[in-house]
Amino acid sequence: METKIEFKFLKFLKNALKHYKFITAFTLVSSILVVGISYFFPHKYESKATLLPPEEIIGGNLTEFLRAFSNLPTFGSGRATKIQLYYEMLRSNELANLIASKDEIRKFDIFKTYDSTKLQRLIYKALNVDLKQSGLFIITAKVSTGLFPNRQEKNEAAFASATIVKLALEALDTLVHTRISTRSKRKRILIENLLAEKKLELDSIEEALEEFQRKNKVIEIDEQSKAIVSTAINIGSELAKAEIELALYKNEYEPNSPIIKALEDKIQNLRQQYSKVQTGGFTGTEAFTIPLEQVPSLVRQYANLLRKQKILEQVTIFLETQKYTETIQESTEIPGVDVLDSPTIPKSHSSPNRQLLLLFSVIISFAFSVLLVSYRYYKQGNLG
């Protein structure tokens, strides 16, 4: 059986060698024809840029400042969140719309027949974003010519691909900057409202304290009462700051987020401490602490006014600092993107790949020609 198969294979090989001229000519003509036709196919040009991952700014925004000020735990990675945000922005319709609205895109002849919606869709499909594990972004744009492209169309498509990538980087920078500025402005307005409210309270307390001192001729209280008041002031200040932080974080995080829960626990703990220190210390059994209600009436009234004044002074300073931080954040140009490799105009098309096309056409046409001569030989009954 094996001998018979080997014999047929030898006959098949001998027949193929016998018609090598036909096989060679068929393969050569077919390959040339396929490669020649490829010159009339639409040509695609691809431009590429590399974008560095966003840096994690420490202390540059309100959230980081508040965390540093209050020793709050940090949940998650801000840098990872920014990387994901960049990726979503680069793949968004809003970014494609920003690119499509630019005059630099409209000037290309290959885009002049498209309306705004179709052009936006075309740009969205043309852009591709590859996010590497290191955080690097590879941004590419492919632009195709029409059938039977001339040199001018090819040059325009190549230039258009580089322009789309360049405008994508600019649009990303705009989106990032707008987002940061809007968030900073919203926080600044909230802080300004809180600051105005606390300043009114402080003015009212200071007037009441001056009136009390003048009426009752109270200058200072004894050192033991001062220690109690000082402790109450510190805890009260921390409590007021924590409540302000909670109000600010609620604008940025969901109510059930870990950082909101941590702040609510902190506020509850501070309230308990604040209550205890006014009724005789943290345990009520300290030898050198006196409940404030046991202090003579005038001293207690004075202590209450002084405590409120000092708390409001610290809260006001805290809010002033946050106000200037957000004002600087809002008014300063923050570079949103850091480009490693800028887009360049491609010198050659990426598709069709003639080398690959030639290789496949040679293989397929050679195999087809061999099968063709073998089929004819078989029909004549020579391989039977």
Summary of the structure (lengths in Angstrom):
residues: 384
radius of gyration: 38.4
end to end distance: 14.6
largest distance: 131.3
contacts: 1103
relative contact order: 0.16
helix: 68%
strand: 7%
